[in-house]
């Protein structure tokens, strides 16, 4: 290692300590100088110390750095005990843990992992600086929200990776990983919508969740928002706007899929999909501008949305998807290419992504573009009307009336453009 590289590594270790020392010094600025445990100078030296021991570890082996870290930790513990004896009411260990992190990051920098050390230093600085905001965030969390987040992590991070990612059943139509991923998506969108509405209010939260949720699964979002609308009737106008935004995002998602897979088909579908997306967004904007005041007056926020984690609803949706996938595969095997429209209609009952991928691939080989384009549009029409039916069945009332109006206008506009083409 040349001198330039040596100074780069030690310089970063020193900079990390200085950066964290500035924050700790500012946080403890009201404490008398001689009674502070550590400030800007101490933290800077700790970062440099970690860097030096990291360099020694490169020569003497990792055991040397580990022993040095244990000795440094013992020194920090002793200082903490002395502080507790002097100030029994000071029970926090944030500064002490920050000191150990500074030493460790200095050692990481000395081993040449400069990007990791710098990112770790910035992350530690953010955690130390956002104390008040983080404490306020934790204080605002209800118990039911904490439990919901844990359950969502269990079904996604723990259970999802354990499922086999391969097909089973007739034509290998059933993929356990894909089906459970849809269950996770329904539950996740419900939770994200709950959080967004709680943090940003009914109007903005519902629209943002609808826009991004539509790219994931507009059907799942429609189901989640319908449940919210049933629980809180005062939010139905704004939730209807969110469902319409999600439908607009679905049309853009179809177009993106086709652009990636089959550009000739994308040119045919460009105008119909854009028109349907624009009609959906325009309808959502009209609903939002007309009803946002009324929703604020009638709605009570998320106070009555007591369950942000609807696993039961998500499981029912997964069962429905399983039935549709089996029926679509069996019908496709029976009718072959002549059943494209029927298969597209059945596929649209659940989601349009699968049929969009299938018809895009077929259009590059033995399926003419008009048939492929019509099949994708049929799936989009069916899926749009199915979502309107979901709103009617789950929620009903004013939310269903608003959604049906926008969705029928969207399908009519898209169908007119398709016929014209």
PLY file of the C-alpha trace (Angstrom):
ply
format ascii 1.0
element vertex 421
property float x
property float y
property float z
element edge 420
property int vertex1
property int vertex2
end_header
0.00 0.00 0.00
1.48 3.38 -1.02
1.40 6.50 1.13
-1.39 8.14 -0.84
-3.73 5.20 -0.24
-2.69 5.08 3.41
-3.56 8.74 3.90
-6.88 8.29 2.06
-7.97 5.56 4.45
-6.80 7.30 7.61
-8.27 10.58 6.33
-11.69 8.99 5.94
-11.48 7.43 9.42
-10.58 10.86 10.82
-13.41 12.53 8.85
-16.00 10.06 10.14
-14.96 10.73 13.72
-15.01 14.49 13.11
-18.47 14.33 11.52
-19.99 12.37 14.39
-18.09 14.47 16.92
-19.64 17.67 15.57
-23.11 16.23 16.02
-22.42 14.97 19.55
-20.77 18.22 20.50
-23.78 20.19 19.28
-26.23 17.85 21.04
-24.30 18.15 24.34
-23.50 21.83 23.96
-25.50 22.75 27.07
-23.52 20.30 29.27
-20.56 21.86 31.11
-17.35 21.20 29.19
-15.52 19.23 31.90
-18.49 16.93 32.53
-19.01 15.76 28.94
-18.17 12.14 28.19
-17.05 12.85 24.62
-17.19 15.68 22.14
-15.72 16.68 18.81
-12.10 16.03 19.77
-12.77 12.67 21.44
-14.84 11.35 18.53
-12.27 12.48 15.99
-9.53 10.68 17.90
-11.71 7.57 18.17
-12.16 7.46 14.41
-8.42 7.85 13.93
-7.76 5.19 16.57
-10.02 2.73 14.76
-8.23 3.49 11.50
-4.80 2.92 13.05
-5.78 -0.38 14.62
-7.39 -1.41 11.33
-4.07 -0.81 9.56
-2.21 -2.75 12.23
-4.72 -5.55 11.75
-3.78 -5.73 8.08
-0.21 -6.48 9.15
-0.73 -8.53 12.33
-4.00 -10.22 11.42
-7.68 -9.53 12.24
-7.24 -10.79 15.79
-5.25 -7.67 16.66
-8.11 -5.39 15.59
-10.63 -7.55 17.47
-8.56 -7.36 20.70
-8.21 -3.61 20.29
-11.96 -3.24 19.85
-12.64 -5.30 22.99
-10.24 -3.12 24.95
-11.85 0.02 23.60
-15.29 -1.33 24.51
-14.11 -2.01 28.07
-12.96 1.60 28.30
-16.36 2.83 27.09
-18.20 0.62 29.58
-16.03 1.91 32.44
-16.73 5.51 31.42
-20.45 4.76 31.26
-20.44 3.26 34.76
-18.61 6.31 36.11
-21.20 8.58 34.49
-24.06 6.63 36.02
-22.52 7.00 39.48
-22.18 10.73 38.98
-25.53 11.24 37.19
-27.90 8.34 38.01
-30.75 9.93 36.03
-28.75 9.70 32.76
-29.60 6.18 31.59
-29.05 6.55 27.82
-26.15 4.85 26.02
-26.46 6.58 22.63
-23.13 8.40 22.96
-21.32 5.25 24.08
-22.69 3.20 21.19
-21.79 6.04 18.84
-18.21 5.90 20.08
-17.97 2.17 19.34
-19.48 2.71 15.89
-16.91 5.44 15.21
-14.03 3.11 16.10
-15.48 0.29 13.98
-16.05 2.53 10.96
-12.48 3.78 11.23
-11.28 0.18 11.09
-13.52 -0.54 8.10
-12.06 2.45 6.27
-8.55 1.26 7.05
-9.34 -2.09 5.42
-10.13 -0.30 2.18
-13.95 -0.43 2.25
-14.20 3.32 1.82
-17.72 3.48 0.37
-19.12 1.24 3.12
-17.38 3.24 5.84
-18.58 6.57 4.42
-22.16 5.33 4.02
-22.10 3.92 7.56
-20.86 7.25 8.90
-23.61 9.18 7.16
-26.25 6.69 8.37
-24.98 6.99 11.95
-25.01 10.78 11.66
-28.61 10.71 10.43
-29.74 8.48 13.29
-28.04 10.72 15.85
-29.38 13.92 14.31
-32.99 12.83 13.89
-33.51 12.05 17.56
-36.59 14.21 18.06
-38.25 13.17 14.84
-37.63 9.47 15.47
-38.93 9.69 19.02
-42.05 11.53 17.81
-42.57 8.88 15.13
-42.32 6.04 17.65
-44.70 7.84 20.01
-47.28 8.16 17.23
-47.36 4.42 16.48
-50.37 2.56 17.85
-50.07 -1.01 19.07
-52.29 -2.35 16.29
-50.04 -0.66 13.71
-46.92 -2.22 15.23
-48.51 -5.67 15.20
-49.65 -5.15 11.60
-46.12 -4.23 10.49
-44.68 -7.32 12.20
-47.26 -9.59 10.55
-46.57 -8.07 7.15
-42.85 -8.73 7.61
-43.57 -12.32 8.65
-45.62 -13.18 5.56
-43.20 -11.41 3.20
-39.63 -11.65 4.52
-40.01 -14.99 6.34
-42.66 -17.00 4.47
-42.30 -15.82 0.86
-38.67 -16.98 0.32
-39.56 -20.45 1.60
-42.13 -21.14 -1.14
-41.07 -22.95 -4.34
-40.88 -20.72 -7.39
-42.11 -23.23 -9.96
-45.37 -24.31 -11.56
-47.67 -27.09 -10.38
-50.99 -28.52 -11.53
-52.49 -28.49 -15.04
-49.98 -26.95 -17.40
-47.93 -25.89 -14.37
-50.35 -22.97 -13.98
-50.02 -22.68 -10.21
-46.85 -21.12 -8.85
-46.90 -21.00 -5.00
-44.35 -18.16 -4.90
-46.33 -16.02 -7.36
-49.64 -16.68 -5.62
-48.29 -15.82 -2.18
-46.57 -12.75 -3.63
-50.04 -11.53 -4.66
-51.28 -12.15 -1.11
-48.35 -10.11 0.22
-49.08 -7.39 -2.32
-52.73 -7.05 -1.29
-51.81 -6.89 2.40
-48.89 -4.55 1.71
-50.92 -2.08 -0.35
-53.55 -2.00 2.36
-50.89 -1.19 4.94
-49.17 1.43 2.74
-52.50 3.09 2.04
-53.28 3.21 5.75
-49.91 4.81 6.54
-50.06 7.25 3.63
-53.52 8.48 4.59
-52.49 8.79 8.23
-49.31 10.76 7.47
-50.48 12.96 4.58
-54.23 13.17 5.04
-57.02 11.54 3.10
-56.64 13.51 -0.14
-52.93 13.37 -0.91
-52.29 9.99 0.74
-54.98 8.19 -1.26
-53.83 9.66 -4.59
-50.15 8.85 -4.06
-50.92 5.33 -2.91
-53.22 4.87 -5.90
-50.63 6.07 -8.39
-47.80 3.83 -7.19
-50.05 0.95 -6.14
-51.52 0.84 -9.65
-48.12 -0.06 -11.09
-47.94 -3.00 -8.67
-51.55 -4.24 -8.74
-54.51 -1.97 -9.35
-56.87 -4.85 -8.48
-55.21 -5.34 -5.12
-55.35 -1.62 -4.41
-59.01 -1.46 -5.41
-59.81 -4.26 -2.99
-57.89 -2.58 -0.16
-59.41 0.86 -0.76
-62.89 -0.64 -0.98
-62.42 -2.14 2.46
-61.29 1.24 3.74
-64.32 2.91 2.18
-66.66 0.45 3.87
-65.01 1.08 7.25
-65.06 4.88 6.84
-67.86 6.12 4.54
-66.64 9.72 4.85
-63.48 8.81 2.93
-65.29 7.17 0.01
-65.01 10.14 -2.41
-61.25 10.43 -1.96
-60.75 6.66 -2.03
-62.73 6.51 -5.29
-60.29 9.02 -6.77
-57.40 6.82 -5.58
-58.93 3.77 -7.30
-59.28 5.73 -10.56
-55.65 6.86 -10.34
-54.59 3.23 -9.84
-56.51 2.22 -12.95
-54.72 4.90 -14.95
-51.38 3.58 -13.71
-52.43 0.07 -14.76
-52.81 1.19 -18.39
-49.35 2.75 -18.30
-47.94 -0.45 -16.79
-49.42 -2.49 -19.67
-47.80 -0.13 -22.14
-44.43 -0.39 -20.40
-44.56 -4.21 -20.44
-45.36 -4.29 -24.15
-42.69 -1.69 -25.01
-40.04 -3.88 -23.38
-41.21 -7.11 -25.01
-42.68 -6.21 -28.41
-42.22 -2.74 -29.87
-44.48 -3.36 -32.94
-47.37 -4.26 -30.63
-46.54 -1.27 -28.43
-47.02 1.08 -31.40
-50.49 -0.36 -31.95
-51.45 -0.09 -28.28
-49.87 3.30 -27.62
-52.90 5.46 -28.37
-55.61 3.27 -26.73
-53.62 2.85 -23.51
-52.68 6.52 -23.27
-56.28 7.62 -23.87
-57.62 5.27 -21.18
-54.92 6.40 -18.74
-55.65 10.08 -19.39
-59.41 9.58 -18.98
-58.81 7.74 -15.68
-56.47 10.42 -14.36
-58.81 13.20 -15.47
-61.74 11.49 -13.77
-59.73 11.04 -10.60
-58.73 14.71 -10.65
-62.36 15.72 -11.06
-63.46 13.55 -8.15
-60.64 14.82 -5.95
-61.29 18.50 -6.68
-65.03 18.12 -6.22
-65.10 15.96 -3.13
-61.93 16.66 -1.14
-63.66 19.27 1.03
-66.67 17.08 1.67
-64.48 14.12 2.52
-62.54 16.19 5.04
-65.76 17.33 6.64
-67.36 13.91 6.83
-64.32 11.70 7.27
-62.60 11.20 10.56
-59.23 10.30 9.10
-57.94 6.82 9.80
-59.21 6.77 13.33
-61.83 4.18 12.48
-59.55 2.21 10.16
-58.56 0.07 13.07
-56.92 -2.74 11.13
-54.23 -1.74 8.62
-53.37 -5.40 7.92
-56.16 -7.25 6.08
-54.67 -10.75 5.78
-58.11 -12.39 5.48
-59.00 -10.28 2.49
-55.60 -10.94 0.93
-56.03 -14.71 1.33
-59.45 -14.60 -0.35
-57.91 -12.67 -3.22
-55.17 -15.31 -3.54
-57.79 -18.07 -3.70
-59.70 -16.18 -6.39
-56.50 -15.70 -8.39
-55.76 -19.43 -8.16
-59.15 -20.33 -9.64
-58.79 -17.82 -12.48
-55.28 -19.00 -13.39
-56.41 -22.63 -13.54
-59.44 -21.81 -15.67
-57.38 -19.65 -18.06
-54.76 -22.34 -18.57
-57.30 -25.12 -19.17
-59.25 -23.02 -21.66
-56.09 -22.04 -23.52
-55.07 -25.70 -23.82
-58.52 -26.62 -25.13
-59.03 -23.87 -27.75
-55.44 -22.96 -28.64
-54.87 -19.77 -30.66
-58.60 -19.47 -31.41
-59.30 -18.92 -27.74
-57.13 -15.79 -27.43
-60.05 -13.48 -26.75
-61.66 -15.87 -24.28
-58.37 -16.38 -22.47
-57.77 -12.63 -22.42
-61.20 -12.09 -20.90
-60.59 -14.68 -18.20
-57.09 -13.39 -17.48
-58.48 -9.89 -17.10
-60.59 -11.10 -14.19
-57.46 -11.16 -12.03
-54.61 -9.20 -13.60
-53.52 -8.03 -17.05
-49.76 -8.43 -16.63
-49.69 -12.15 -17.45
-51.79 -11.90 -20.60
-49.83 -8.81 -21.71
-46.58 -10.75 -21.50
-48.06 -13.79 -23.27
-49.60 -11.87 -26.18
-46.47 -9.73 -26.57
-44.39 -12.85 -27.09
-46.95 -14.43 -29.44
-47.14 -11.25 -31.53
-43.48 -11.67 -32.40
-44.10 -15.14 -33.88
-47.47 -16.49 -35.04
-50.10 -14.01 -33.81
-51.08 -11.02 -35.95
-50.83 -7.59 -34.32
-54.55 -6.65 -34.47
-55.53 -9.85 -32.65
-52.80 -9.41 -30.03
-53.72 -5.75 -29.50
-57.41 -6.57 -29.22
-56.63 -9.33 -26.72
-54.62 -6.99 -24.48
-57.36 -4.34 -24.65
-60.07 -6.90 -23.86
-58.13 -7.97 -20.77
-57.78 -4.32 -19.75
-61.51 -3.68 -20.28
-62.53 -6.75 -18.30
-60.11 -5.97 -15.48
-61.38 -2.40 -15.29
-65.00 -3.51 -15.05
-64.09 -6.23 -12.53
-62.52 -3.57 -10.31
-65.70 -1.53 -10.52
-67.59 -4.67 -9.50
-65.24 -5.17 -6.56
-66.00 -1.65 -5.34
-69.74 -2.31 -5.68
-69.58 -5.65 -3.87
-67.24 -4.63 -1.05
-68.19 -1.01 -0.46
-71.07 0.13 -2.65
-72.70 3.51 -2.13
-71.24 6.72 -3.48
-67.81 5.18 -4.01
-69.22 2.63 -6.45
-71.18 5.28 -8.39
-68.10 7.47 -8.80
-65.84 4.60 -9.86
-68.35 3.18 -12.36
-68.70 6.58 -14.02
-64.98 7.04 -14.58
-64.32 3.42 -15.56
-67.12 3.29 -18.14
-65.86 6.52 -19.69
-62.33 5.11 -19.80
-63.37 1.85 -21.45
-65.60 3.67 -23.95
-62.77 6.01 -24.95
-60.27 3.16 -25.30
-62.73 1.03 -27.30
-63.49 3.91 -29.65
-59.81 4.49 -30.32
-59.21 0.76 -30.89
-62.07 0.51 -33.40
-60.85 3.64 -35.18
-57.36 2.18 -35.50
0 1
1 2
2 3
3 4
4 5
5 6
6 7
7 8
8 9
9 10
10 11
11 12
12 13
13 14
14 15
15 16
16 17
17 18
18 19
19 20
20 21
21 22
22 23
23 24
24 25
25 26
26 27
27 28
28 29
29 30
30 31
31 32
32 33
33 34
34 35
35 36
36 37
37 38
38 39
39 40
40 41
41 42
42 43
43 44
44 45
45 46
46 47
47 48
48 49
49 50
50 51
51 52
52 53
53 54
54 55
55 56
56 57
57 58
58 59
59 60
60 61
61 62
62 63
63 64
64 65
65 66
66 67
67 68
68 69
69 70
70 71
71 72
72 73
73 74
74 75
75 76
76 77
77 78
78 79
79 80
80 81
81 82
82 83
83 84
84 85
85 86
86 87
87 88
88 89
89 90
90 91
91 92
92 93
93 94
94 95
95 96
96 97
97 98
98 99
99 100
100 101
101 102
102 103
103 104
104 105
105 106
106 107
107 108
108 109
109 110
110 111
111 112
112 113
113 114
114 115
115 116
116 117
117 118
118 119
119 120
120 121
121 122
122 123
123 124
124 125
125 126
126 127
127 128
128 129
129 130
130 131
131 132
132 133
133 134
134 135
135 136
136 137
137 138
138 139
139 140
140 141
141 142
142 143
143 144
144 145
145 146
146 147
147 148
148 149
149 150
150 151
151 152
152 153
153 154
154 155
155 156
156 157
157 158
158 159
159 160
160 161
161 162
162 163
163 164
164 165
165 166
166 167
167 168
168 169
169 170
170 171
171 172
172 173
173 174
174 175
175 176
176 177
177 178
178 179
179 180
180 181
181 182
182 183
183 184
184 185
185 186
186 187
187 188
188 189
189 190
190 191
191 192
192 193
193 194
194 195
195 196
196 197
197 198
198 199
199 200
200 201
201 202
202 203
203 204
204 205
205 206
206 207
207 208
208 209
209 210
210 211
211 212
212 213
213 214
214 215
215 216
216 217
217 218
218 219
219 220
220 221
221 222
222 223
223 224
224 225
225 226
226 227
227 228
228 229
229 230
230 231
231 232
232 233
233 234
234 235
235 236
236 237
237 238
238 239
239 240
240 241
241 242
242 243
243 244
244 245
245 246
246 247
247 248
248 249
249 250
250 251
251 252
252 253
253 254
254 255
255 256
256 257
257 258
258 259
259 260
260 261
261 262
262 263
263 264
264 265
265 266
266 267
267 268
268 269
269 270
270 271
271 272
272 273
273 274
274 275
275 276
276 277
277 278
278 279
279 280
280 281
281 282
282 283
283 284
284 285
285 286
286 287
287 288
288 289
289 290
290 291
291 292
292 293
293 294
294 295
295 296
296 297
297 298
298 299
299 300
300 301
301 302
302 303
303 304
304 305
305 306
306 307
307 308
308 309
309 310
310 311
311 312
312 313
313 314
314 315
315 316
316 317
317 318
318 319
319 320
320 321
321 322
322 323
323 324
324 325
325 326
326 327
327 328
328 329
329 330
330 331
331 332
332 333
333 334
334 335
335 336
336 337
337 338
338 339
339 340
340 341
341 342
342 343
343 344
344 345
345 346
346 347
347 348
348 349
349 350
350 351
351 352
352 353
353 354
354 355
355 356
356 357
357 358
358 359
359 360
360 361
361 362
362 363
363 364
364 365
365 366
366 367
367 368
368 369
369 370
370 371
371 372
372 373
373 374
374 375
375 376
376 377
377 378
378 379
379 380
380 381
381 382
382 383
383 384
384 385
385 386
386 387
387 388
388 389
389 390
390 391
391 392
392 393
393 394
394 395
395 396
396 397
397 398
398 399
399 400
400 401
401 402
402 403
403 404
404 405
405 406
406 407
407 408
408 409
409 410
410 411
411 412
412 413
413 414
414 415
415 416
416 417
417 418
418 419
419 420
